[in-house]
Amino acid sequence: MPWKFTVIEKIPLPSGIVGDQYPDVGTTPGSGYIPSALSGAEVDFDVKFEYSDGTDTAPVLSIIVPTNLGVSGITVTKKGADTINIKGTPVNIFTDEVFRFVFPDLTEKNLPPDNTEPWKSIIKWAPPSSREKLATYNFIAKYDDNPAAAVPIVGATEPAPIKQFFYWRYEPSLAYFKALVAKGPNYKE
């Protein structure tokens, strides 16, 4: 991979996540990984892109941000030609986490906790089958193919994917469950 990413934390990313696949990454050329995050925990960090073919580096001229990041609650903002900001609270990452609802017609369905369908009761909550999930942000970047030239020579537009592991924790899910129970059914007879 010809990209080097440097992570500048605004809010400290968690350290010491048990089982973390990539705890100390972000500045290794070719790794493609940024530090891991926890579900339901706010993140805010900048990522600086640099093109590197192993021997030479070149400045990045622009970054194209995908319209769908694949992680709910996370937004990406461009901060310059070579830097983006990743910010937000990742939610609903673990789609097989079970919140089982009973509906007015007495049918049952597994839905996310932010379900808006009118439900009569909640009868089950269970954690996801896997406690880790890999997300890939599919950025595209253009770089200066000849940084020594007086005028930038735009190199190829190349994929610049960044990968990040997310780890499930029970606290946000339990809070969702308790809030649902406290609020009660959203169905009125």
N, C-alpha and C positions, 0 to 999 in steps of 0.2 A: 504494500500500500504506500503510495507516495505522499502521504499526509502526516504532518506532525500537529498535534493539538496541545495547546497549553491551557490549563484550567485555572481561572482566577475566581476564587470563592468569595461570594458576598455574604452568604450564610454558610457557616462551616458544614461541610458534608459529613455524614456519620463515619466514624472510624470503628474498627473492631466489630464489624458485622460478622456474626458466626457463619462460617461457610462462604464468605465473600470470595467470588471468583477472581476479582480484579481490585484489590484494595488500594494499591499504590500505582495508579496509572495516570495518563493524561499528558505526559511529556515525552513518552517513548515513541520515536518515529516508527510508524508501521503498526503500532498496537491497535489503533482504531477504537480503543476503549476509553471512556471517561469514568471517573469514580462512581461507585454504586450509590443507590439511594434507597430509602425506605418508603413503602406505600403509606400514604396519608401524612407524610412529613414534608414540610415546605422545602423547596430547593430554590436557590438563586445564585447562579454563577455565570461567568463569561467564558467563552471558548474562543481562543485565538487560533486561526488556521495558518499553517505554513506549508508550502509545497516543498518536498524533499525527495530527491531520487536516490538518496543514499550517500552521494558525494557532494552535490550542490543543493542549495536551497533557493527558492524564488518567492517573492512576495505574492500574496493572493490579491487579485484585483476586484473580485466580487464573489458573493456567496448567494446561491438561490436556495431559499427556505421552502421545504415541501409544504403543501397546503394541509396535509393530514399527517401529523407526527406519529399517530398510533398510540399516544398516551394521553388519556383524558386529564385535564387539569393543568397541563404544561403548555406554556406559550414560548415562542421564540421571537426575539426582536433583533434586528440588525443594529449593530452599534458602530459600524464602520465597514470598510471594504473587506477586512479580514477577521472581524470579530462579531460574534453573536452573543445574546444573553438568553439563557434557558432559565425559566422562572415558573413557579407555581407549586401546587400541591397535587401530586399524582394520585388519581382515584380510579376505581373500577379497573385496575390493571389485571387482577386475578379473576377472570370471568367465570371460573367454575366454583367460586365461593358461593355457597348456597344460602339464600334467604328465601324460604318457602312461605308463600302467601296462600290463604284461602279467600276465594272471591264470593260475591253475593250469591252466585248460582251453585256454590259449594264445590266448585272445581279448584284444583290446586295447581300453582305454577311456581317455578324457581325464577326469581327476578332480582336485579340489583337492588340495593337498599334505597336508591333514590327513585324507585318505581313510582309512577304517577297514576297508575290504574287504580280504580276504587277497590280496596280490599276490605275484607271483613275481619280477618285475624292473621297473625303471623305465627307459624307453628314450628319453624325450624331455622336454625342457623348452623352452618358447618364451614370450617375453613377450607381453602382451596387444596387440591391434591398436591400441588407443588408450591413450595414457599419461595421460589425464585423465578423470575421471568426476565428474559433478555429482550430489550427494546432496541431497535435500530432506527436512527434518524437518518433519512436518506437525503443529505444535502448534496448540492452540485456546486462546484467552484471553478473559477477561471483564475489562472495564474500568469504572471509575467514570464514569458519563455526566455527573455534575455534581459535580466535586470541591469546589466552594464550599459545597455543602449540608452541613448538620450530620450527616446520615446518608447514606452512599453510595447513589447511585442506579445500580444495575447496568445498564450498557449492554448492547448485543447481545453475544452470544457469537460471536466472529469467528475465522476461520482466521488463524493467525499463522505462516505457513511461513517457515522459515529455510533458506537454501541454502548449501552448502559444496562447494567443489571439492576433490577428492582427486587427488594426483599419484602415479603409480607410480614406484617406484625398484627397482632390481634387487637391492639388498643383501638385503632380507628374503626374496625369492624364491630367490636363490642360497643363502642359509642353509638354507631349507627343503629345497632339492635336495640340498645336501651332507649334511644330517642324515638324509635318506631313504637316501642311498647308504651312509653310515656305519653306519646302523642295519641295513641290509639288508632282505631280504624279510620280510614278516610272515606268510609262508605256510610251514608246515613239512610236509615230505613224510613 
